[in-house]
Amino acid sequence: MLNGRKSSQFFRLALAAAFFSYLGVVFIAYSRLSEAGLGCPDWPGCYEKLFTPLTAHDLDQAKLLGRDIKPENRAWKEMVQRYLSGVLGLLLLRLAWLGWQLKRRKRSQQILIPLATMLLTFSLTVAGALTVSFQLKPLIMMMQLLGGMTILGALWWIVMREQKFWRSVSASPVTRSLRPRTLAALVILSLQIALGGWSMVNYAGLACPDFPSCQGQWWPAMDYLNAFTLWRDVGIQYEGKLLDLPSATAIHMAHRVGALISVLYVGWLALHVMRVGFQENLTLYGLLVLLLLAEEILLGITQVAAHLPLVLAVAHNAVAGLLLLSLITLYHVVRPPRTP
């Protein structure tokens, strides 16, 4: 009875930690995206102009007229991030301690993932301090963004292994074939999220202000070497001096190519699950992945067409997190059931 109560408490803690982790991921995206220079901070105009810029050159000119970011506008965002990180850290400490207590009575109890997640969270706190010391370098901010997604995925995996609703289906030829394919989809989506994060921290969101072409061309001039230089001196006033246009274009186009690959593979996988998983009751999981993928595509195209309004850009990141969780859920249900 005591173990049952503690197991239920462990599940509730993991669910709460996953919730706060998701809030943190979304808020970090909002904080980065709302910094003037990444995109248009207002809508439907851009930088207090009636019409949005139609070319990348027009966008650069608009940024010169944009309003400066006041220190107090940055301060409250940093404080909210710290509060969310603090709550998450406390939850993970309790989760790891409770998992350690349960491990002594139940050999199958999860303990390594909670401990690793806790250590990663505190490592990101140190990275947050480095963000200030190294003046918002893209690599440091990228570590925060990808670390947040990694923590979210790990916590959701803990939730999946503890909950009783989405059960693993029985082993069959269908589920055995779906496991490596779902894992491949997770890898592809993770790489695409990384490309999207690199685009965000380098302010390349509107290097291509048109769609499906880019700057009126199908393959404009690009500088991939400078675009993917990981350690670069940028300075704290990010919006004052951005990457040159060919470099920003290379980042944006890499994100578009990655999006195309993700859409083709993940979309195919979702349709395949809906087609072959009827007997194993997997159809709804494939439908969930497909719906989130379609929403992510729609948000991605719409935000480019609308010149990156803040609400759509944040929603694009939020749905990316949900899409990641849907694939983790699918991978969970096609794995063999846990043995007592």
TABEL-V997414 format. One record per backbone hydrogen bond with DSSP energy under -0.5 kcal/mol. NH is the residue of the N-H (numbers start at 0). CO is the residue of the C=O. Records with the same first field share a line. If there is no record, write none. Layout:
BEGIN
NH: CO  CO
END
This chain:
BEGIN
4: 0
5: 1
6: 2
7: 3
8: 4
9: 5
10: 6
11: 7
12: 8
13: 9
14: 10
15: 11
16: 12
17: 13
18: 14
19: 15
20: 16
21: 17
22: 18
23: 19
24: 20
25: 21
26: 22
27: 23
28: 24
29: 25
30: 26
31: 27
32: 28
33: 29
34: 31
35: 33
36: 38
37: 34
39: 306  307
40: 38
45: 48
48: 45
58: 54
59: 55
60: 56
61: 57
62: 58
63: 59
64: 60  61
65: 62
69: 67
72: 69
73: 69
74: 70
75: 71
76: 72
77: 73
78: 74
79: 75
80: 76
81: 77
82: 78
83: 79
84: 80
85: 81
86: 82
87: 83
88: 84
89: 85
90: 86
91: 87
92: 88
93: 89
94: 90
95: 91
96: 92
97: 93
98: 94
99: 95
100: 96
101: 97
102: 98
103: 99  100
104: 101
105: 101
108: 105
114: 110
115: 111
116: 112
117: 113
118: 114
119: 115
120: 116
121: 117
122: 118
123: 119
124: 120
125: 121
126: 122
127: 123
128: 124
129: 125
130: 126
131: 127
132: 128
133: 129
134: 131
135: 130
138: 229
140: 136
141: 137
142: 138
143: 139
144: 140
145: 141
146: 142
147: 143
148: 144
149: 145
150: 146
151: 147
152: 148
153: 149
154: 150
155: 151
156: 152
157: 153
158: 154
159: 155
160: 156
161: 157  158
162: 158
166: 164
168: 332
175: 171
176: 172
177: 173
178: 174
179: 175
180: 176
181: 177
182: 178
183: 179
184: 180
185: 181
186: 182
187: 183
188: 184
189: 185
190: 186
191: 187
192: 188
193: 189
194: 190
195: 191
196: 192
197: 193
198: 194
199: 195
200: 196
201: 197
202: 199
203: 198
206: 203
208: 206
213: 216
216: 213
222: 245
223: 221
226: 222
227: 223
228: 225
229: 227
231: 229
233: 231
237: 235
239: 236
240: 236  237
247: 243
248: 244
249: 245
250: 246
251: 247
252: 248
253: 249
254: 250
255: 251
256: 252
257: 253
258: 254
259: 255
260: 256
261: 257
262: 258
263: 259
264: 260
265: 261
266: 261  262
267: 263
268: 264
269: 265
270: 266
271: 267
272: 268
273: 269
274: 270
275: 271
276: 272
280: 277
281: 276
282: 276
285: 281
286: 282
287: 283
288: 284
289: 285
290: 286
291: 287
292: 288
293: 289
294: 290
295: 291
296: 292
297: 293
298: 294
299: 295
300: 296
301: 297
302: 298
303: 299
304: 300
305: 301
306: 303
307: 302
312: 308
313: 309
314: 310
315: 311
316: 312
317: 313
318: 314
319: 315
320: 316
321: 317
322: 318
323: 319
324: 320
325: 321
326: 322
327: 323
328: 324
329: 325
330: 326
331: 327
332: 328
333: 329
334: 330  331
END
